[in-house]
Amino acid sequence: MSDNLARVSFAVEREKFESPERRPFRIVSSNPRRRARPRIFYALTAVAGMAAIIVAQLLLSVGISQGAYEISSLQSSQSELGRTAAGVSEDLVRVSSPQSLAANAEGLGMVTNSNPVYLRLSDGAVLGAPASASGSQAGAASLVPNALLTGSALLSQLPDDAAAATGAVAITSAPVVPAGLAAPTTR
């Protein structure tokens, strides 16, 4: 088979290429109706476009940086408010402790009753012998001392202008409780 391929001759036929007909040169007259735009117009358009892009980029970067400053100031105020809230909640826990409540009640003229009486709500029975409080400090002795309360002023010891400045509420009278309280139904 390879013998057959070797004997085949490849003859390249050359075609005759016709050369194109040459046209003579002629001078073209300028047409007064058609005027070419000056190239300076394109240059000014390109420069104006670049200037507009640069101004837009500057305005966007100023806007973004202003937003970053606002975010930073809001984050700092948020952390400051968080510290303030933590301090206020610590003060609330300190003031609402049983020791603080007992000391403030004693400062307002209340006395502890060493003879407690309980009311059973299911049938309305009174458990214990009711007696008036003697004014002794027998109930205060059972309280655990609170180191956080040392040095803190009682509500009755605060001057009127200090209570208004610190936001403390001045206690003027005890709340009035109606005589006939309805007992809830328990099962």
C-alpha positions in Angstrom: 0.0 0.0 0.0 2.7 2.4 0.7 4.1 1.6 -2.7 1.0 3.1 -4.3 1.3 6.4 -2.5 4.9 6.7 -3.5 4.1 6.6 -7.1 1.3 9.2 -7.1 2.6 12.5 -8.3 1.2 15.6 -6.9 1.3 18.2 -9.6 0.4 21.7 -8.5 -1.5 23.5 -11.1 -0.8 27.1 -11.2 -3.7 29.3 -12.0 -3.1 32.5 -13.7 -3.9 35.3 -11.4 -5.3 38.3 -13.0 -3.9 41.5 -11.7 -6.6 44.1 -10.9 -7.0 47.0 -13.2 -5.2 50.0 -11.9 -7.3 53.1 -11.5 -5.7 56.4 -12.1 -5.3 58.8 -9.2 -7.5 61.8 -9.1 -7.7 64.8 -6.7 -10.9 64.9 -4.6 -12.3 68.3 -4.0 -13.5 69.2 -0.5 -17.2 69.4 -0.2 -18.3 72.6 1.6 -21.4 70.9 3.1 -19.4 68.3 5.0 -17.2 69.8 7.6 -15.0 67.7 9.9 -15.3 68.4 13.7 -12.2 69.8 15.2 -10.2 67.3 17.3 -10.1 69.6 20.2 -13.8 68.9 20.8 -13.0 65.2 21.4 -10.2 66.1 23.7 -12.3 68.5 25.8 -15.1 65.8 26.0 -12.6 63.3 27.3 -11.1 65.7 29.9 -14.6 66.7 31.1 -15.6 63.0 31.4 -12.4 62.3 33.5 -13.1 65.4 35.7 -16.6 64.2 36.3 -15.4 60.7 37.3 -12.8 62.2 39.7 -15.4 64.5 41.3 -17.9 61.7 41.7 -15.2 59.5 43.3 -14.2 62.2 45.7 -17.8 62.8 46.7 -18.4 59.1 47.3 -15.2 58.7 49.4 -16.2 61.7 51.5 -19.7 60.2 52.0 -18.3 56.9 53.0 -15.8 58.4 55.4 -18.5 60.5 57.0 -20.5 57.3 57.5 -17.5 55.6 59.1 -17.1 58.6 61.5 -20.7 58.3 62.5 -20.4 54.6 63.0 -17.3 55.1 65.2 -19.1 57.8 67.3 -22.2 55.6 67.7 -20.1 52.6 68.8 -18.2 54.7 71.4 -21.5 56.0 72.7 -22.9 52.5 72.8 -20.0 51.3 74.8 -20.3 54.3 77.2 -24.1 53.6 77.6 -23.3 49.9 78.2 -20.9 50.9 81.0 -23.6 53.3 82.4 -26.2 50.6 82.3 -23.9 48.1 84.0 -23.3 50.7 86.8 -26.9 51.5 87.2 -27.8 47.8 87.4 -25.1 47.2 90.0 -26.6 50.1 92.0 -30.1 48.6 91.6 -28.9 45.3 92.9 -27.1 46.9 95.8 -30.1 49.0 96.8 -32.6 46.2 96.3 -30.7 43.8 98.6 -32.6 42.8 101.8 -30.0 44.5 104.0 -30.4 47.8 102.2 -34.2 47.5 102.3 -34.1 46.8 106.0 -31.8 49.7 106.7 -33.9 52.1 104.6 -37.1 50.9 106.3 -35.5 51.4 109.7 -34.3 54.9 108.6 -37.9 55.7 107.7 -39.1 54.7 111.2 -40.3 51.2 110.5 -39.5 48.5 113.0 -39.1 44.8 112.4 -41.5 42.3 114.0 -39.8 39.4 115.7 -43.2 37.7 115.9 -44.3 37.0 112.3 -47.8 36.0 111.4 -48.8 34.2 108.2 -52.1 34.1 106.3 -53.1 30.9 104.6 -54.8 32.0 101.4 -56.7 28.7 100.7 -59.0 29.1 103.7 -58.1 32.5 105.1 -56.7 31.1 108.4 -54.2 33.2 110.4 -51.2 31.2 111.6 -49.4 32.6 114.6 -50.4 35.1 117.3 -50.6 38.6 116.0 -48.9 41.2 118.2 -47.6 44.7 117.7 -44.0 45.2 116.9 -41.8 46.1 119.8 -39.2 48.1 117.9 -36.4 45.8 118.8 -33.7 44.9 116.3 -34.3 41.2 116.7 -35.1 40.7 113.0 -32.0 42.7 111.8 -29.7 40.4 113.6 -30.5 37.5 111.2 -29.4 39.5 108.2 -26.1 38.7 106.6 -23.8 41.7 106.5 -23.3 43.2 103.0 -19.9 44.8 102.3 -21.3 46.7 99.4 -23.5 48.7 101.7 -20.8 50.2 103.8 -20.5 53.9 103.2 -23.8 54.2 101.2 -26.3 56.7 102.4 -29.8 55.7 103.3 -32.8 57.2 101.5 -33.9 59.0 104.6 -30.4 60.5 105.1 -30.3 62.1 101.6 -30.8 65.8 101.3 -33.7 66.9 99.1 -31.5 68.4 96.4 -29.2 65.3 96.3 -32.2 63.1 95.8 -33.3 65.2 92.8 -29.8 65.3 91.4 -29.2 61.5 91.6 -32.7 60.7 90.3 -33.7 59.0 93.6 -37.4 59.1 94.4 -38.3 60.8 97.7 -40.7 58.7 99.8 -43.4 60.9 101.2 -45.9 58.4 102.7 -46.6 54.7 102.8 -48.9 53.2 100.2 -52.5 52.9 101.3 -53.8 49.3 101.1 -57.6 48.7 101.0 -59.0 46.7 103.9 -60.8 44.1 101.9 -58.2 42.4 99.8 -59.5 39.5 97.7 -57.6 36.3 98.2 -56.8 34.4 95.0 -58.2 31.0 94.4 -55.6 28.3 94.8 -55.9 24.6 94.2 
